[in-house]
Amino acid sequence: MRSQLFPTTISLSASTKAKNIEIKKRPGKKKTAEEITKKSGYSNVAAFCTAEEYHLETLAQKMAESQIFEKSGLSKELLPSSDFMHLAVKQENGGESQDVFIFREGAVVAWNLPEIDVEALLSLVKKHQTGEYSENIIRSESESMNYTYSDKKTSIEDDDFVINEKNAKLDKYALSNAMALSVKLGSWEATLANYIDSMEDITEDMKAGRKIKMSQEEVMRKTGKILTFLGATYIGS
């Protein structure tokens, strides 16, 4: 019988380890999942933010029925949580691990998953989300990096992750958490930019002292959008 997935979180001691990850060189401009080129001898990790929030409870039930995922085997330092899930793809004939971290805040980070499986995963989580983002924002604000394993301390070298083999699961969580936050912030920024663009004609009229041609319904709708955005960013912070 295939194992069910188990929600997990990071403990204080694991968090302390995450802070000790050595960053030798910070990457420059981020690369989206569509822009990254996989290097020979490296694997790929991709992060996407598709919505304001995932309903992890119903998503966990759906994943438990899956024949793809199994118990992750994470360190005992990772305890049950309601904030994110860690999934491991069952390996039939060995091979490198494939991991997925799903964060309640609407972000997915996939390690070593083929593009077709990533798309299937995104389609699945979208059925358990609230506050869907546009496809353009999802794609343009995605992030991707190459990674490899080493016996050295986990670091970033030449814009690639070099992950310590002994602490791979914990370090993957720490890096996934950072990538999830990055794509979430990028999505918020893109959403706000789109809102500002939609208000450009109105602000120009206000600057010129012209009469604003908006119905009360339009004003309420615009106000609702900005309050929703501000509420989301406040909760997220």
C-alpha positions in Angstrom: 0.0 0.0 0.0 1.3 3.4 -0.9 2.0 5.7 2.0 0.0 8.8 2.6 1.5 12.3 2.8 2.3 13.8 6.1 2.1 17.6 6.8 5.2 18.9 8.5 6.8 22.0 9.8 10.3 23.1 10.9 11.3 23.2 14.5 13.4 25.8 16.3 16.6 23.7 16.0 16.0 23.1 12.3 15.3 26.8 11.9 18.6 27.6 13.5 20.3 25.3 11.0 18.6 27.1 8.1 20.1 30.4 9.3 23.5 28.9 9.1 23.3 28.2 5.4 26.3 29.9 3.8 25.4 32.2 0.9 28.7 32.8 -1.0 27.1 34.7 -3.8 23.5 36.0 -4.1 21.9 35.5 -7.5 21.2 38.5 -9.7 18.0 38.9 -11.6 15.8 36.0 -11.0 15.0 33.5 -13.7 11.5 32.3 -14.3 10.7 28.6 -14.6 10.4 29.1 -18.4 13.8 30.9 -18.7 16.1 28.6 -16.8 18.3 26.2 -18.7 19.1 23.0 -16.9 22.9 22.4 -16.6 24.5 19.1 -17.3 24.9 17.2 -14.0 22.4 19.5 -12.2 18.7 19.2 -11.3 16.1 21.9 -11.2 13.9 23.5 -8.6 11.0 25.7 -9.6 8.7 27.9 -7.4 5.2 29.2 -8.4 2.6 31.3 -6.5 -0.9 30.7 -7.9 -3.2 32.2 -5.3 -3.7 34.0 -2.0 -4.2 30.8 -0.1 -4.4 27.0 -0.4 -6.9 24.9 1.5 -4.3 22.5 2.8 -6.9 20.3 4.6 -8.8 19.4 1.5 -5.7 19.2 -0.6 -4.1 16.8 1.9 -7.2 14.5 1.6 -6.8 14.5 -2.2 -3.1 13.8 -2.0 -3.7 11.0 0.4 -5.6 9.2 -2.4 -2.6 9.6 -4.8 -0.5 6.7 -5.9 2.4 9.0 -6.6 3.4 10.4 -3.3 4.8 8.7 -0.2 5.9 9.5 3.4 8.7 11.9 3.0 11.1 10.4 5.6 12.1 13.9 6.8 14.1 14.3 10.0 12.3 14.0 13.3 13.0 17.7 13.8 10.1 18.4 11.4 6.8 18.2 13.2 3.2 18.2 12.1 2.0 21.7 10.9 -1.0 23.4 9.3 1.2 25.8 7.4 2.7 23.6 4.7 3.0 20.1 3.3 6.1 18.2 2.2 5.6 15.4 -0.4 8.1 13.0 -1.8 7.5 11.3 -5.1 7.7 7.5 -4.8 10.8 6.1 -6.5 10.2 2.8 -8.2 13.8 2.1 -9.1 15.8 4.3 -6.9 17.2 7.5 -8.4 17.4 11.1 -7.2 14.7 12.3 -4.8 11.8 14.4 -6.0 10.3 16.7 -3.5 7.3 19.1 -3.4 6.7 21.8 -0.7 3.2 23.3 -0.7 2.8 26.4 1.4 -0.6 27.6 2.7 0.2 31.1 1.4 -0.4 29.9 -2.2 3.1 28.9 -3.2 4.4 25.6 -4.6 8.1 24.6 -4.8 9.0 21.5 -6.9 12.4 19.8 -6.7 13.5 17.7 -9.7 10.0 17.3 -11.2 9.6 17.1 -15.0 7.7 20.0 -16.6 4.7 17.8 -17.3 4.5 16.7 -13.7 4.8 20.3 -12.5 1.9 21.4 -14.7 -0.2 18.5 -13.3 0.6 19.6 -9.8 -0.3 23.2 -10.5 -3.6 22.1 -12.0 -4.3 20.0 -8.8 -3.5 22.7 -6.3 -5.6 25.3 -8.2 -8.7 23.2 -7.3 -8.0 23.9 -3.6 -7.2 27.6 -3.6 -8.7 31.0 -2.8 -7.9 34.3 -4.5 -6.5 33.0 -7.8 -3.8 35.0 -9.6 -3.8 35.5 -13.3 -1.8 33.1 -15.5 0.5 35.9 -16.6 1.4 36.7 -13.0 1.9 33.0 -12.1 4.4 32.6 -15.0 6.2 35.9 -14.9 6.7 35.8 -11.1 7.8 32.1 -11.0 11.4 31.4 -10.1 13.8 28.6 -11.0 17.3 27.5 -10.1 19.7 24.7 -10.8 21.1 22.7 -7.9 23.5 19.9 -7.1 24.7 18.0 -4.0 28.0 18.2 -2.2 29.6 17.3 1.1 30.2 21.0 1.7 27.9 23.4 3.6 24.8 24.4 1.6 25.4 27.6 -0.3 24.8 29.4 -3.6 27.6 29.3 -6.1 27.5 30.8 -9.5 23.7 31.3 -9.1 23.2 27.6 -8.4 22.2 25.9 -5.1 24.9 23.5 -3.8 23.1 21.4 -1.2 24.8 19.4 1.6 23.8 15.8 1.1 23.5 14.9 4.8 21.1 17.8 5.5 19.4 17.8 2.2 15.8 17.6 3.4 16.1 20.3 6.0 18.1 22.6 3.7 15.6 22.0 0.9 12.9 23.2 3.2 14.8 26.3 4.1 15.5 27.1 0.5 11.9 26.3 -0.5 10.6 28.7 2.2 12.8 31.5 0.8 11.7 30.8 -2.8 8.0 30.7 -1.7 8.3 34.0 0.0 10.1 35.5 -3.0 7.4 34.5 -5.5 4.7 35.6 -3.1 6.1 39.0 -2.8 6.7 39.2 -6.6 3.0 38.3 -7.1 1.9 41.0 -4.7 4.0 43.6 -6.5 2.7 42.5 -9.9 -0.9 42.7 -8.6 -0.4 46.2 -7.2 1.3 47.3 -10.4 -1.7 46.1 -12.5 -4.0 47.9 -10.1 -2.0 51.2 -10.5 -2.0 50.8 -14.3 -5.8 50.4 -14.2 -6.1 53.7 -12.3 -3.7 55.7 -14.6 -6.4 57.5 -16.6 -8.2 58.4 -13.4 -5.1 59.8 -11.7 -4.3 61.8 -14.8 -7.8 63.3 -14.8 -7.4 64.2 -11.1 -4.0 65.9 -11.7 -5.6 67.9 -14.5 -8.6 68.9 -12.4 -11.0 67.2 -14.7 -14.2 65.6 -13.6 -13.9 61.9 -12.7 -16.2 59.7 -14.8 -16.8 56.8 -12.5 -20.0 55.3 -11.2 -20.5 54.6 -7.6 -20.3 50.9 -8.4 -16.9 51.3 -10.1 -15.6 53.3 -7.1 -16.7 50.6 -4.7 -15.2 47.9 -6.9 -11.8 49.7 -7.0 -11.9 50.4 -3.3 -12.7 46.7 -2.6 -9.7 45.6 -4.7 -7.2 47.8 -2.9 -8.6 46.9 0.5 -8.3 43.2 -0.4 -4.7 43.7 -1.5 -3.8 45.7 1.6 -5.4 43.0 3.8 -3.5 40.2 2.1 -0.2 42.0 2.4 -0.8 42.8 6.1 -1.7 39.2 7.0 1.3 38.0 5.0 3.7 40.3 6.9 
